[in-house]
């Protein structure tokens, strides 16, 4: 890639980044829609196998499942994201 191409890529990247910042700042309703979409996706149901395994593993190792609840929920969120992203 030439130096000129790299400069153009950097300029375009900056333009895009700035526009994304403006878009996010000026569209509070969009954030609400995104939150609604995330809530819908996370609460749509499913087996919840990954978080269940984490809680059970914690219990089997002598801990309280409540200790691992935040981490288990995070794993489910990442899993849900990966399903949507694919």
N, C-alpha and C positions, 0 to 999 in steps of 0.2 A: 504494500500500500504506500502511496506517495505521501510526502509531507503535506501537500495540498489537500489530499483526501482526508488525512487525519484532522487537519484544521477544520474542514467542512463537517466532519463527523462531530467534532467537539462543539462547533457552533450549533449544529442541529440539536445535539443533546441538551445544550443549555436552553435553547428555545423551547424544547419539549418540556424540560423540567420546570421552567418558569410558567409555562401554560398550565401544566398540571397543578402547580401551586395555586394559580389564580382560579382554576376551575374548582378545586376543592374549597377554596376560601369563599367563593361566591355562590356556592350551591348547597346551602344548609339542608334543603329538602332532599338532595341526593344522599347526604349522609344518613338521613332518616330512612330512606329507601334501602340503602345498603344494610343498615342495622336490621331492618325488617327482613331482608333477604337472608342475612346471616342467621337471624333467629329462626326463620322458617326452616332453613337447611339443618340447623342443629337440633331442632325439636321435631323433625319429620319422623323420627323413630329409627329403628334399626336394632341390630343385635347387641350393640354396645360391648362386643366381645373384648376389645382391647382394654377399656377401662375396668371391666369386670375382672379380667385376668390380673391387672395391676393391683386392684384392691385385695383380691384373694391371695396373691403372692405376698403382699404386705402382712396380711393376717397370718399366713402360714409361717412367716419368719418371726412371728411374735409381736408384731405391731398392730396398731388399731387401723382398720381400713379408713377411718376418718383422717388419719395422718397422711394418707396418700391420695385423698380425694381431689385436691387441687391439681395434682400431677395427672391423675387419671382423666379428669375433665379436659386438661390441656391436650392429652393424647387424643381424645375423641375429637377435639376441635381441629387438630392437625389432620386427623384422618378424614374428617368431613371436608376440610379444605382440599385435600388431595383428590377426593372424589369429584368435587366441583371443578377443580382445576383441570383434571384430565378431560 
